[in-house]
Amino acid sequence: MKLRVPHTFALLFGLVVVAAIATHWIPAGQYDRQEVDGRELVLPDSYHRVEGEPAGVTEVFLAYPRGLVETAYIVFYIFIIGGAFGVINATGAVEASIQGIVRACQGRGELIVAVLVVLFSVAGATIGMAEETLVFLPGLLILTRRLGYDDITAGAIGLVGAGAGFSGAFLNPFTVGVAQGIAGLPLFSGVGYRLLVWTVITAITVIFVVLYARRNRTQAETSGAGGETTTKVGGRQGAVLGLLVAALLAVVFGALRWQWGIMELSGLFIAVAVLAGLVGGLGASGTGERFLEGAAAITGGALVVGLARGILVIFDGAGVTDTILHGMASSVSGLPASISVAGIYGVQVLLNFLVPSGSGQAALSIPILAPLGDLVGVTRQTTVLAYQFGDGFSNVLTPTQGYFMAGLALIGVRWERWVRFIWPLQLLWIATGLVFLLIAHWIQWGPF
């Protein structure tokens, strides 16, 4: 009998239950924190036990609604993106333009996939593209279907491409910049070695994604709405496309220059939905109807984000999150230097499950692991690279990562199906990261 993998909701609820049980044997504890330059940092030697509140049955069932409250900005962002693209798709603009791209790129689909992966990797490495990938996924989904590739390929281009760049980032201000600042390193120092890291990780990712796309090629979709096989871009559709391109450029510049977050991006795509509907000829009522249809189509995926956060709600409520970090750091402290590098790396990979935020993870772990590295002979530059890998690689695997689960919702892929696709690449990434960390340790990569 074939083993059937439970639904994503069932898996995540099971993890919430396991987390609640674990709080009964993990002692509660916490680090003291202080604010430095507007950022709350952990004091590395301040861990102490506190009175705990292990999770009970009530906390298990409250974890989901509390998780939804904590991730409301992400959940509603997903609904807004889905609604906006519901309006845009109803105008026929995306359908017509993608049909034109497919006709122009006949027989060169794999090249298109490779180029797009590299572009998303560059964005991840420089402007820290993560949540911003969500606005591209609906269009990528249509494109990959027309090229004859499955839905996972669309997610691989956007999520995995940006994830590769995020992991091997050489100029990402939200991870490398924050972590180096906390560690006391010169801003963006070591960029030459990071460029080498980024190049290798991106090359591995491109090869993996292209080979996957080739192996899982499907029958290309040729018809759009209404069964038409060929659609040309008309005046209204051209105007909608221009609006969409302008919005995507605004996403990039907003994140890079104006530090836009999800709130600003949500407002941008509300405006896009309204303008696209009116310019595309849908009218006020038609725009509203298409917006609701687009949002409704991804309801399940949007709501799963709250359930994923429920695991962290359980740990934080019971006061055991810092205890887990303290235990992981302590397990590394007595190891030889070369093994300590791997241990610090492992701590960072596991920590990303508890603290999905890149800058948040830096603020929590670097104050503890950087001094630990000093004691065992691991340079702070190497420790920052270990953090960078640990935070980046698992961003496109960990179910507690809100934007990642939102991305799966937008392409209609269940988490367990995605895991079957991504685990070989995760192993390649982790092994490659370990090699680069060992090299960095052996050359005592600095300046310190």
C-alpha positions, -999 to +999 in steps of 0.1 A: +000+000+000+014+034-010+021+058+019+000+089+015+016+122+028-009+141+049-022+175+038+000+205+046-025+217+072-024+183+089+014+182+089+017+217+104-009+211+130+010+179+140+041+200+144+022+224+166+012+195+188+048+182+190+060+216+199+035+219+227+045+185+241+082+195+239+076+226+261+068+202+290+104+189+291+124+219+277+131+243+306+121+279+301+149+305+300+159+337+284+187+360+274+188+397+285+187+421+256+198+456+250+190+481+222+220+491+200+215+516+171+177+509+172+182+471+171+175+448+201+206+425+206+211+395+228+237+397+256+256+365+251+265+356+287+231+366+302+211+333+298+191+324+329+163+301+338+128+316+342+095+303+353+079+285+324+044+280+312+043+248+292+016+247+265-016+229+272-046+219+251-059+255+250-026+269+237-026+243+209-059+254+196-051+291+201-018+288+183-035+290+149-055+322+154-026+338+173-003+328+144-028+344+120-027+376+140+011+377+140+013+371+103-017+391+093+004+415+072+016+385+051-017+368+049-035+399+036-005+406+013-012+372-004-049+380-008-040+414-023-015+399-048-040+372-057-067+397-062-045+421-082-034+394-106-070+382-109-079+416-123-048+418-145-054+383-159-090+391-166-079+419-190-060+393-211-028+414-210-006+388-194-020+360-215-014+379-248+022+390-239+032+355-227+019+340-259+041+364-278+071+355-256+065+318-262+063+322-299+095+342-300+113+317-278+102+285-294+127+257-286+147+279-262+126+274-230+155+261-210+176+291-218+147+314-207+145+294-174+183+297-168+184+334-175+154+341-152+170+321-124+202+341-127+182+374-126+163+364-095+196+353-079+212+387-086+182+404-070+184+382-039+222+388-036+219+426-039+186+439-027+177+409-006+147+400-027+125+376-007+089+387-002+092+407-034+093+375-054+056+369-047+045+396-071+063+378-100+050+343-093+016+345-110+032+357-142+059+331-140+033+304-135+015+314-167+049+316-186+061+282-175+028+265-184+030+280-219+066+268-223+055+233-213+068+231-178+050+223-145+040+246-117+070+238-096+093+252-123+076+286-118+084+285-081+119+273-088+126+303-110+114+328-085+117+313-050+148+291-055+165+317-078+161+345-053+169+320-025+203+311-041+212+348-043+200+354-007+222+326+005+253+336-014+246+373-011+275+397-015+257+430-010+225+421+008+220+449+033+194+430+053+216+399+061+252+406+053+250+442+062+232+437+095+253+407+106+286+424+098+275+455+117+266+434+148+299+415+145+319+447+143+332+440+107+336+466+080+304+469+059+304+444+030+340+434+037+350+401+021+330+408-010+355+390-033+351+357-016+313+362-014+312+368-051+329+334-057+304+318-033+275+334-051+287+323-085+291+287-075+258+285-056+239+301-085+255+278-111+245+248-091+210+262-088+207+269-125+218+234-135+194+218-110+164+239-120+170+234-158+175+197-154+143+195-133+124+215-160+137+192-187+127+160-169+092+173-160+083+188-193+045+187-199+022+195-228+025+232-233-008+251-228-018+270-260-052+283-252-062+313-231-095+324-217-123+315-240-103+288-258-085+312-281-052+299-294-037+332-304-041+365-287-025+398-297-018+427-274-043+454-280-043+490-269-059+484-235-038+453-229-007+473-237-016+499-212-022+473-185+012+457-193+029+491-191+012+496-157+024+461-145+060+468-157+060+501-139+047+484-107+074+457-108+101+484-113+086+502-083+089+470-063+126+468-070+134+505-064+111+507-034+129+479-017+163+492-026+160+529-021+130+535+001+131+503+023+096+494+014+081+465+033+050+444+028+027+472+038+039+495+011+039+467-015+003+458-005-007+494-011+011+494-045-009+464-057-042+477-045-035+507-068-024+483-096-056+463-093-078+495-094-060+511-123-056+478-143-093+471-140-103+506-152-077+508-180-084+472-191-121+480-195-135+459-167-153+488-151-156+493-113-179+464-106-160+440-129-128+450-112-142+442-078-156+409-089-123+398-105-103+409-075-124+388-052-122+358-075-084+361-076-081+364-038-105+335-032-085+312-054-056+313-030-075+313+003-061+279+015-025+289+008-029+323+025-044+308+057-016+281+060+009+309+068-008+314+102-007+277+110+030+276+102+036+305+126+017+286+153+048+265+160+067+296+170+038+309+190+039+278+211+077+280+218+076+318+225+046+315+247+063+288+268+095+308+270+117+280+255+130+296+223+161+311+241+167+278+258+169+260+225+194+286+212+214+283+244+215+246+241+226+246+205+254+272+212+266+253+242+269+221+222+293+238+198+315+256+224+337+226+234+345+214+198+378+218+180+380+248+157+374+230+123+345+211+138+331+242+155+327+258+120+304+230+111+287+232+145+280+270+141+267+263+106+243+236+119+231+260+147+222+286+121+204+261+098+183+249+127+177+284+141+161+295+109+132+272+118+126+292+150+135+327+136+126+330+099+135+367+097+170+372+084+178+404+103+160+390+134+181+359+133+213+380+130+203+400+161+196+369+180+225+346+170+255+368+160+260+383+195+263+347+208+281+329+181+306+356+171+323+356+206+320+318+206+339+318+173+366+340+188+372+315+216+376+285+193+396+303+165+368+309+140+370+343+124+339+366+127+338+369+089+334+331+087+308+331+114+288+357+094+290+335+063+277+305+084+248+327+095+242+337+059+241+301+047+220+290+076+195+317+071+193+315+033+193+279+023+163+268+044+142+298+035+127+278+006+121+247+027+111+258+062+073+258+067+076+285+093+089+309+066+059+330+058+068+344+024+079+310+012+045+294+022+028+323+005+048+316-027+036+280-027+001+292-023+004+315-053+016+287-076-008+261-061+019+236-049+015+218-016+045+219+008+050+182+009+052+181-029+077+209-029+099+191-004+102+161-028+115+186-054+138+207-033+155+182-009+183+172-034+192+208-040+191+215-002+217+188+003+239+202-025+236+237-011+244+226+025+274+205+013+287+234-009+282+258+020+302+236+043+331+234+018+332+272+015+331+275+053+360+251+058+380+269+032+373+302+049+384+288+082+416+273+068+426+306+052+415+325+083+392+347+062+391+382+077+399+409+084+391+391+116 
